[in-house]
Amino acid sequence: MLVLAILTKTLEANGQLDNTLILFVSDNGASAEGGEFGFERRPGGTLGTANSFAS
């Protein structure tokens, strides 16, 4: 977290630390289930039911 320390010290030195929101975001990567949206839809399955997705 050295970069965070450098960032906060620089912001503080410039008087901008109190006006700054620091966010940490993460992405767990691609889904391994397959399909365009990370899942496969069964043809003819009623949307929102258990039989609408492949397992």
C-alpha positions in Angstrom: 0.0 0.0 0.0 2.9 2.3 -0.5 1.1 3.9 -3.4 -1.8 4.8 -1.2 0.6 6.4 1.3 2.2 8.5 -1.4 -1.2 9.5 -2.8 -2.5 10.7 0.6 0.7 12.5 1.5 0.7 14.3 -1.9 -3.0 15.2 -1.5 -2.4 16.5 2.0 0.6 18.5 0.9 -1.6 20.2 -1.8 -4.5 20.8 0.6 -6.8 18.5 -1.3 -7.0 15.5 1.0 -10.2 16.7 2.7 -11.8 17.2 -0.8 -10.9 13.7 -2.1 -12.8 10.5 -2.1 -10.6 7.4 -2.5 -12.4 4.3 -3.7 -11.1 0.7 -4.0 -12.8 -1.4 -6.6 -12.3 -5.0 -7.6 -13.4 -7.3 -10.4 -13.2 -11.0 -9.9 -12.7 -11.6 -13.6 -14.6 -13.5 -16.2 -17.2 -16.1 -15.5 -16.3 -19.7 -16.2 -19.9 -20.8 -16.7 -19.9 -19.9 -20.4 -22.4 -17.9 -22.5 -22.4 -14.3 -23.3 -23.4 -13.1 -19.8 -21.7 -15.9 -17.8 -24.6 -18.4 -18.1 -26.4 -20.3 -20.8 -30.1 -20.0 -21.3 -32.1 -23.1 -22.1 -34.3 -22.7 -25.2 -38.0 -22.7 -24.3 -37.4 -22.2 -20.6 -39.6 -19.8 -18.8 -37.5 -16.8 -17.9 -36.8 -16.5 -14.2 -37.5 -20.2 -13.4 -35.1 -22.9 -12.5 -35.6 -24.6 -15.9 -34.6 -21.5 -17.8 -30.8 -21.9 -17.2 -28.5 -24.7 -18.0 -26.8 -26.3 -15.0 
